[in-house]
Amino acid sequence: MAMDIEEIERLIKESLPDAEIRIEDLRGDGDHYSAYVASKAFEGLPRVKQHQMVYNALQGRMGNELHALALQTSVPEVT
């Protein structure tokens, strides 16, 4: 079963309310996505911990409903 972009965004926003999220369906199949997530919550954390926070937000769907997610995370730039 595939996940749609809106569901992925909703789950991430529940855990990281300030997140800026951009998601692209790489194959048009609802199974292979690329995502950019920026959140102040990532500040001071190593990249692997940032990614773990996003995967935790997906509540176990990674590897099940969501087959592949190429993930890029960052801390938002201060303007």
N, C-alpha and C positions, 0 to 999 in steps of 0.2 A: 504494500500500500504506500503510495507516494504522499508527500507533504507539500502543501502549497506555500508560497512565499509569505502570505499573510499570517499563516500559522507559525512559521519560524520567527517572524518579526514579533508576534504577540508574545511568544514564550520568552524571547530574549528581553523584551521590554518589561515583562513582569519581574525579572531578576535584576535588570539594569535599566531602570526607568529613564535615566538621562542619555541612554545610548543613541548615537547616530548610527543607523544601520542601512547598508546598501546590499541587496542580494540579487544575484543574477542566476537564472536557470541556464546552466551551461549546455545542456543537450535538448532542452524542451521536453524532458521526460518526467519532471517532478522528482527526480532521484539524485541528480548531480548539480550541486549549487556551488557558487563562490560567494563568500560574504565578507564584507568589511564592517567591523564593529569598533566604534570609538566610544570610550566611556571614561569619566574621571575616576571611576572605581579601579581602573587599571594602573593608576599612577603609582610608581615605585615597585610594581610587580614585574617579575620576569615574564617573558612572552609565553612560556609554557603554562604559567599560572593564569594568565589572561585567557588563554585558549580553554583551559579547564573550566573557568568561570562560564564561558559561553556554552561549552558542552554540558555542564551541569544545568544550565538554564533550559536546555532542550529535554530535560527530564527523561533520559533513557531512550529517546527516540533515535539517537545517532546509531546507525548500524541496523536499525529496524525500519521504521517508516522513512527515515532519511538515510539514504545509502552513502552519499559522499558529500562532504562539505570542505571546500578549500577555504581556509579561514585566515583573514588578516585582521589583526587587532592593533589599536593604538590609543593613546591618550589625546583628547581633543586639543587643538592648538588654542592658546589664549589670544583673544583679539583685542 
